[in-house]
Amino acid sequence: MNGTKTALITGAGSGIGLALTRRLLSENWQVVGLNRSAFPAEDPILQVAARERRLREYRADLADFRQLKQALELILAQESRLDLMFNNAGGSLPEIRYSPQGRELHYELQTVAPYLIMMELKGLLERGEHRKVVNTSTNAFAGLNHFNSRTLERPDSFRKLFGPYAATKLALSLWTQEAGPPLFAQDGITVLSVDPGGNNTINPKNRAGLPFLLRPVMKLLFPAPSKGAGLLYDAALGRQDSVSSGSYLTKGKPSPLKFAEQGAEVLARVDEIYRKEYKLSLFPGSG
């Protein structure tokens, strides 16, 4: 394993994350998957890579601090370095749900968990070569007319895809923009948020989070997840030297964020959760 580049991908078992996993493996990368669900058992490429230890899997519900902490401790104990990190896990739910910690589930999974993972594994990134974090965002928040960072944890209304899903992805991009330059420049780590565009990521087992009218449009008109994976790949490994840390990329180019004045508040809150709740939490079997 010495000398081989390693990427961590959350949500690597399906959709864009799976397409990205396959591409990196085809280019002789090692992939560390941090997933809630297992990799497809019928995929021979993945199975061979797993047997050869080029693909390594850690399982956790990322919105559950108990599970997440145990998985991250295993990664810290068993992995020597990370060259890239893709915070890709996410999803659109059919209604408001709450995490075991009591916060709205989109927010916990898509805004808070990526920050926790990045901060906990920062030391492994510092040992890597590329030292990039790519947070999967969306352009779904382009249509938001209102955004209140103080209601992310307990929303007062709900819409499929264009409600908490879009708002918490915007919050992810806002903290990325705030954290990118000051927190990581001295360590040579670049942090980006990237819109992977529209992709046909419909899962026949779980389509409830999509608006009804969007389902046939996505199935017929949206490209395969490999398109979105390609945009994440290019953000991490393409010619993006002129893109500053903290940038939000859509269609491969930096784009301004709406409600940027709330970015500092978003970052302050996720950092508070990390330092005052996650770091101080003690679970059986964890340090």
Contacts in CASP RR format, 6 or more apart in sequence:
PFRMAT RR
TARGET T0000
AUTHOR 0000-0000-0000
METHOD contacts of the structure
MODEL  1
MNGTKTALITGAGSGIGLALTRRLLSENWQVVGLNRSAFPAEDPILQVAA
RERRLREYRADLADFRQLKQALELILAQESRLDLMFNNAGGSLPEIRYSP
QGRELHYELQTVAPYLIMMELKGLLERGEHRKVVNTSTNAFAGLNHFNSR
TLERPDSFRKLFGPYAATKLALSLWTQEAGPPLFAQDGITVLSVDPGGNN
TINPKNRAGLPFLLRPVMKLLFPAPSKGAGLLYDAALGRQDSVSSGSYLT
KGKPSPLKFAEQGAEVLARVDEIYRKEYKLSLFPGSG
1 30 0 8 1.000
1 53 0 8 1.000
1 80 0 8 1.000
4 28 0 8 1.000
4 29 0 8 1.000
4 30 0 8 1.000
4 54 0 8 1.000
5 29 0 8 1.000
5 30 0 8 1.000
5 83 0 8 1.000
5 84 0 8 1.000
5 129 0 8 1.000
5 130 0 8 1.000
6 29 0 8 1.000
6 30 0 8 1.000
6 31 0 8 1.000
6 32 0 8 1.000
6 79 0 8 1.000
6 81 0 8 1.000
6 82 0 8 1.000
6 83 0 8 1.000
6 84 0 8 1.000
7 24 0 8 1.000
7 29 0 8 1.000
7 30 0 8 1.000
7 31 0 8 1.000
7 32 0 8 1.000
7 82 0 8 1.000
7 83 0 8 1.000
7 84 0 8 1.000
7 85 0 8 1.000
7 86 0 8 1.000
7 236 0 8 1.000
8 31 0 8 1.000
8 32 0 8 1.000
8 33 0 8 1.000
8 34 0 8 1.000
8 75 0 8 1.000
8 79 0 8 1.000
8 82 0 8 1.000
8 84 0 8 1.000
8 85 0 8 1.000
8 86 0 8 1.000
8 121 0 8 1.000
9 17 0 8 1.000
9 20 0 8 1.000
9 21 0 8 1.000
9 24 0 8 1.000
9 31 0 8 1.000
9 32 0 8 1.000
9 33 0 8 1.000
9 34 0 8 1.000
9 86 0 8 1.000
9 88 0 8 1.000
10 33 0 8 1.000
10 34 0 8 1.000
10 35 0 8 1.000
10 62 0 8 1.000
10 86 0 8 1.000
10 87 0 8 1.000
10 88 0 8 1.000
10 89 0 8 1.000
10 113 0 8 1.000
10 114 0 8 1.000
10 117 0 8 1.000
11 17 0 8 1.000
11 33 0 8 1.000
11 34 0 8 1.000
11 35 0 8 1.000
11 36 0 8 1.000
11 88 0 8 1.000
11 89 0 8 1.000
11 90 0 8 1.000
12 18 0 8 1.000
12 20 0 8 1.000
12 21 0 8 1.000
12 31 0 8 1.000
12 33 0 8 1.000
12 34 0 8 1.000
12 35 0 8 1.000
12 39 0 8 1.000
12 57 0 8 1.000
12 88 0 8 1.000
13 21 0 8 1.000
13 33 0 8 1.000
13 35 0 8 1.000
13 37 0 8 1.000
13 38 0 8 1.000
13 39 0 8 1.000
13 40 0 8 1.000
14 37 0 8 1.000
14 40 0 8 1.000
14 201 0 8 1.000
14 203 0 8 1.000
15 199 0 8 1.000
15 201 0 8 1.000
15 203 0 8 1.000
15 225 0 8 1.000
16 88 0 8 1.000
16 136 0 8 1.000
16 196 0 8 1.000
16 199 0 8 1.000
16 201 0 8 1.000
16 225 0 8 1.000
16 228 0 8 1.000
16 229 0 8 1.000
16 232 0 8 1.000
17 86 0 8 1.000
17 88 0 8 1.000
17 225 0 8 1.000
17 229 0 8 1.000
18 39 0 8 1.000
18 40 0 8 1.000
18 225 0 8 1.000
19 224 0 8 1.000
19 225 0 8 1.000
19 226 0 8 1.000
19 228 0 8 1.000
19 229 0 8 1.000
19 230 0 8 1.000
20 86 0 8 1.000
20 88 0 8 1.000
20 229 0 8 1.000
20 230 0 8 1.000
20 232 0 8 1.000
20 233 0 8 1.000
21 31 0 8 1.000
21 33 0 8 1.000
21 39 0 8 1.000
21 46 0 8 1.000
21 55 0 8 1.000
22 45 0 8 1.000
22 46 0 8 1.000
23 226 0 8 1.000
23 229 0 8 1.000
23 230 0 8 1.000
23 233 0 8 1.000
24 31 0 8 1.000
24 233 0 8 1.000
25 31 0 8 1.000
25 45 0 8 1.000
25 46 0 8 1.000
25 49 0 8 1.000
25 54 0 8 1.000
25 55 0 8 1.000
26 45 0 8 1.000
29 54 0 8 1.000
30 53 0 8 1.000
30 54 0 8 1.000
30 55 0 8 1.000
30 56 0 8 1.000
31 49 0 8 1.000
31 54 0 8 1.000
31 55 0 8 1.000
31 56 0 8 1.000
32 56 0 8 1.000
32 57 0 8 1.000
32 58 0 8 1.000
32 75 0 8 1.000
32 79 0 8 1.000
32 82 0 8 1.000
33 55 0 8 1.000
33 56 0 8 1.000
33 57 0 8 1.000
33 58 0 8 1.000
34 58 0 8 1.000
34 60 0 8 1.000
34 62 0 8 1.000
34 71 0 8 1.000
34 75 0 8 1.000
34 89 0 8 1.000
34 117 0 8 1.000
35 57 0 8 1.000
35 58 0 8 1.000
35 59 0 8 1.000
35 60 0 8 1.000
35 89 0 8 1.000
36 59 0 8 1.000
36 60 0 8 1.000
36 61 0 8 1.000
36 62 0 8 1.000
36 89 0 8 1.000
38 57 0 8 1.000
38 59 0 8 1.000
39 46 0 8 1.000
39 50 0 8 1.000
39 55 0 8 1.000
39 57 0 8 1.000
40 46 0 8 1.000
41 47 0 8 1.000
46 55 0 8 1.000
49 55 0 8 1.000
50 56 0 8 1.000
50 57 0 8 1.000
56 78 0 8 1.000
56 79 0 8 1.000
58 71 0 8 1.000
58 74 0 8 1.000
58 75 0 8 1.000
59 71 0 8 1.000
60 67 0 8 1.000
60 68 0 8 1.000
60 70 0 8 1.000
60 71 0 8 1.000
61 67 0 8 1.000
61 68 0 8 1.000
62 68 0 8 1.000
62 89 0 8 1.000
62 109 0 8 1.000
62 113 0 8 1.000
62 117 0 8 1.000
63 99 0 8 1.000
63 100 0 8 1.000
63 105 0 8 1.000
63 108 0 8 1.000
63 109 0 8 1.000
63 113 0 8 1.000
64 99 0 8 1.000
64 100 0 8 1.000
65 100 0 8 1.000
65 101 0 8 1.000
65 277 0 8 1.000
65 278 0 8 1.000
65 281 0 8 1.000
65 283 0 8 1.000
66 100 0 8 1.000
66 281 0 8 1.000
66 283 0 8 1.000
66 286 0 8 1.000
68 113 0 8 1.000
68 116 0 8 1.000
68 117 0 8 1.000
69 278 0 8 1.000
69 281 0 8 1.000
69 283 0 8 1.000
69 286 0 8 1.000
69 287 0 8 1.000
70 283 0 8 1.000
70 285 0 8 1.000
70 286 0 8 1.000
72 116 0 8 1.000
72 117 0 8 1.000
72 120 0 8 1.000
72 121 0 8 1.000
73 286 0 8 1.000
73 287 0 8 1.000
75 121 0 8 1.000
75 124 0 8 1.000
76 120 0 8 1.000
76 121 0 8 1.000
76 124 0 8 1.000
79 124 0 8 1.000
80 124 0 8 1.000
80 127 0 8 1.000
81 124 0 8 1.000
81 125 0 8 1.000
81 127 0 8 1.000
81 128 0 8 1.000
82 121 0 8 1.000
82 124 0 8 1.000
82 125 0 8 1.000
82 127 0 8 1.000
82 128 0 8 1.000
83 125 0 8 1.000
83 128 0 8 1.000
83 129 0 8 1.000
83 130 0 8 1.000
83 131 0 8 1.000
83 132 0 8 1.000
84 130 0 8 1.000
84 132 0 8 1.000
84 133 0 8 1.000
84 134 0 8 1.000
84 236 0 8 1.000
84 237 0 8 1.000
85 117 0 8 1.000
85 118 0 8 1.000
85 121 0 8 1.000
85 125 0 8 1.000
85 132 0 8 1.000
85 133 0 8 1.000
85 134 0 8 1.000
86 133 0 8 1.000
86 134 0 8 1.000
86 136 0 8 1.000
86 232 0 8 1.000
86 236 0 8 1.000
87 113 0 8 1.000
87 114 0 8 1.000
87 117 0 8 1.000
87 118 0 8 1.000
87 133 0 8 1.000
87 134 0 8 1.000
87 135 0 8 1.000
87 136 0 8 1.000
87 172 0 8 1.000
88 136 0 8 1.000
88 232 0 8 1.000
89 109 0 8 1.000
89 110 0 8 1.000
89 113 0 8 1.000
90 109 0 8 1.000
90 110 0 8 1.000
90 136 0 8 1.000
91 106 0 8 1.000
91 109 0 8 1.000
91 110 0 8 1.000
91 165 0 8 1.000
91 209 0 8 1.000
92 106 0 8 1.000
92 160 0 8 1.000
92 161 0 8 1.000
92 165 0 8 1.000
92 209 0 8 1.000
92 210 0 8 1.000
93 105 0 8 1.000
93 106 0 8 1.000
93 164 0 8 1.000
93 165 0 8 1.000
93 208 0 8 1.000
93 209 0 8 1.000
94 160 0 8 1.000
94 208 0 8 1.000
94 209 0 8 1.000
95 158 0 8 1.000
96 104 0 8 1.000
96 105 0 8 1.000
96 155 0 8 1.000
96 158 0 8 1.000
96 164 0 8 1.000
97 104 0 8 1.000
97 105 0 8 1.000
98 104 0 8 1.000
98 105 0 8 1.000
99 105 0 8 1.000
99 108 0 8 1.000
99 109 0 8 1.000
101 108 0 8 1.000
101 277 0 8 1.000
102 108 0 8 1.000
102 153 0 8 1.000
103 112 0 8 1.000
103 153 0 8 1.000
103 154 0 8 1.000
104 152 0 8 1.000
104 153 0 8 1.000
104 154 0 8 1.000
104 155 0 8 1.000
104 164 0 8 1.000
104 168 0 8 1.000
106 164 0 8 1.000
106 165 0 8 1.000
106 167 0 8 1.000
106 168 0 8 1.000
107 152 0 8 1.000
107 153 0 8 1.000
107 164 0 8 1.000
107 168 0 8 1.000
107 171 0 8 1.000
109 168 0 8 1.000
110 165 0 8 1.000
110 168 0 8 1.000
110 169 0 8 1.000
110 171 0 8 1.000
110 172 0 8 1.000
111 152 0 8 1.000
111 168 0 8 1.000
111 169 0 8 1.000
111 171 0 8 1.000
111 172 0 8 1.000
111 175 0 8 1.000
111 266 0 8 1.000
111 270 0 8 1.000
112 270 0 8 1.000
112 273 0 8 1.000
112 274 0 8 1.000
114 135 0 8 1.000
114 172 0 8 1.000
115 175 0 8 1.000
115 179 0 8 1.000
115 270 0 8 1.000
115 271 0 8 1.000
115 273 0 8 1.000
115 274 0 8 1.000
116 273 0 8 1.000
116 274 0 8 1.000
116 278 0 8 1.000
118 133 0 8 1.000
118 191 0 8 1.000
119 274 0 8 1.000
122 184 0 8 1.000
122 187 0 8 1.000
122 189 0 8 1.000
125 131 0 8 1.000
125 133 0 8 1.000
125 187 0 8 1.000
125 189 0 8 1.000
126 187 0 8 1.000
126 189 0 8 1.000
130 236 0 8 1.000
130 237 0 8 1.000
131 187 0 8 1.000
131 188 0 8 1.000
131 189 0 8 1.000
131 190 0 8 1.000
132 189 0 8 1.000
132 190 0 8 1.000
132 191 0 8 1.000
132 192 0 8 1.000
132 235 0 8 1.000
132 236 0 8 1.000
133 189 0 8 1.000
133 190 0 8 1.000
133 191 0 8 1.000
133 192 0 8 1.000
134 192 0 8 1.000
134 193 0 8 1.000
134 194 0 8 1.000
134 232 0 8 1.000
134 235 0 8 1.000
134 236 0 8 1.000
135 172 0 8 1.000
135 173 0 8 1.000
135 176 0 8 1.000
135 191 0 8 1.000
135 192 0 8 1.000
135 193 0 8 1.000
135 194 0 8 1.000
136 193 0 8 1.000
136 194 0 8 1.000
136 196 0 8 1.000
136 232 0 8 1.000
137 169 0 8 1.000
137 170 0 8 1.000
137 172 0 8 1.000
137 173 0 8 1.000
137 176 0 8 1.000
137 193 0 8 1.000
137 194 0 8 1.000
137 195 0 8 1.000
137 248 0 8 1.000
138 165 0 8 1.000
138 166 0 8 1.000
138 169 0 8 1.000
138 195 0 8 1.000
138 196 0 8 1.000
138 197 0 8 1.000
139 195 0 8 1.000
139 197 0 8 1.000
139 198 0 8 1.000
139 250 0 8 1.000
140 161 0 8 1.000
140 162 0 8 1.000
140 165 0 8 1.000
140 166 0 8 1.000
140 169 0 8 1.000
141 147 0 8 1.000
141 166 0 8 1.000
141 167 0 8 1.000
141 169 0 8 1.000
141 170 0 8 1.000
141 173 0 8 1.000
141 258 0 8 1.000
142 258 0 8 1.000
143 162 0 8 1.000
143 166 0 8 1.000
144 162 0 8 1.000
144 163 0 8 1.000
144 166 0 8 1.000
144 167 0 8 1.000
144 170 0 8 1.000
144 258 0 8 1.000
144 259 0 8 1.000
147 167 0 8 1.000
147 170 0 8 1.000
147 258 0 8 1.000
147 259 0 8 1.000
147 262 0 8 1.000
148 262 0 8 1.000
149 171 0 8 1.000
149 174 0 8 1.000
149 262 0 8 1.000
149 263 0 8 1.000
149 265 0 8 1.000
149 266 0 8 1.000
149 269 0 8 1.000
150 265 0 8 1.000
152 164 0 8 1.000
152 167 0 8 1.000
152 168 0 8 1.000
152 171 0 8 1.000
152 266 0 8 1.000
155 163 0 8 1.000
155 164 0 8 1.000
155 167 0 8 1.000
157 163 0 8 1.000
158 164 0 8 1.000
160 209 0 8 1.000
160 210 0 8 1.000
160 211 0 8 1.000
161 209 0 8 1.000
161 210 0 8 1.000
161 211 0 8 1.000
161 214 0 8 1.000
162 211 0 8 1.000
165 209 0 8 1.000
170 257 0 8 1.000
170 258 0 8 1.000
170 259 0 8 1.000
171 266 0 8 1.000
172 193 0 8 1.000
173 193 0 8 1.000
173 248 0 8 1.000
173 257 0 8 1.000
174 257 0 8 1.000
174 259 0 8 1.000
174 260 0 8 1.000
174 262 0 8 1.000
174 263 0 8 1.000
174 266 0 8 1.000
174 267 0 8 1.000
175 263 0 8 1.000
175 266 0 8 1.000
175 267 0 8 1.000
175 270 0 8 1.000
176 191 0 8 1.000
176 192 0 8 1.000
176 193 0 8 1.000
176 246 0 8 1.000
176 248 0 8 1.000
177 193 0 8 1.000
177 246 0 8 1.000
177 247 0 8 1.000
177 248 0 8 1.000
177 257 0 8 1.000
177 260 0 8 1.000
177 263 0 8 1.000
178 246 0 8 1.000
178 263 0 8 1.000
178 264 0 8 1.000
178 266 0 8 1.000
178 267 0 8 1.000
179 191 0 8 1.000
179 246 0 8 1.000
179 267 0 8 1.000
180 190 0 8 1.000
180 191 0 8 1.000
180 245 0 8 1.000
180 246 0 8 1.000
181 244 0 8 1.000
181 245 0 8 1.000
181 246 0 8 1.000
183 191 0 8 1.000
184 190 0 8 1.000
184 191 0 8 1.000
184 245 0 8 1.000
185 245 0 8 1.000
189 245 0 8 1.000
190 243 0 8 1.000
190 245 0 8 1.000
190 246 0 8 1.000
191 245 0 8 1.000
191 246 0 8 1.000
192 235 0 8 1.000
192 240 0 8 1.000
192 243 0 8 1.000
192 245 0 8 1.000
192 246 0 8 1.000
192 247 0 8 1.000
192 248 0 8 1.000
192 249 0 8 1.000
193 246 0 8 1.000
193 247 0 8 1.000
193 248 0 8 1.000
193 249 0 8 1.000
194 231 0 8 1.000
194 232 0 8 1.000
194 235 0 8 1.000
194 248 0 8 1.000
194 249 0 8 1.000
194 250 0 8 1.000
194 252 0 8 1.000
195 231 0 8 1.000
195 248 0 8 1.000
195 249 0 8 1.000
195 250 0 8 1.000
195 251 0 8 1.000
196 227 0 8 1.000
196 228 0 8 1.000
196 229 0 8 1.000
196 230 0 8 1.000
196 231 0 8 1.000
196 232 0 8 1.000
197 227 0 8 1.000
197 228 0 8 1.000
197 231 0 8 1.000
197 250 0 8 1.000
197 251 0 8 1.000
198 218 0 8 1.000
198 222 0 8 1.000
198 223 0 8 1.000
198 227 0 8 1.000
198 228 0 8 1.000
199 222 0 8 1.000
199 223 0 8 1.000
199 224 0 8 1.000
199 225 0 8 1.000
199 227 0 8 1.000
199 228 0 8 1.000
200 218 0 8 1.000
200 219 0 8 1.000
200 222 0 8 1.000
200 223 0 8 1.000
200 224 0 8 1.000
200 225 0 8 1.000
201 218 0 8 1.000
201 225 0 8 1.000
202 210 0 8 1.000
202 215 0 8 1.000
202 218 0 8 1.000
202 219 0 8 1.000
207 215 0 8 1.000
210 218 0 8 1.000
231 249 0 8 1.000
231 252 0 8 1.000
234 240 0 8 1.000
234 252 0 8 1.000
235 243 0 8 1.000
235 249 0 8 1.000
235 252 0 8 1.000
240 249 0 8 1.000
243 249 0 8 1.000
243 254 0 8 1.000
244 254 0 8 1.000
247 254 0 8 1.000
248 254 0 8 1.000
248 255 0 8 1.000
248 256 0 8 1.000
248 257 0 8 1.000
249 255 0 8 1.000
END
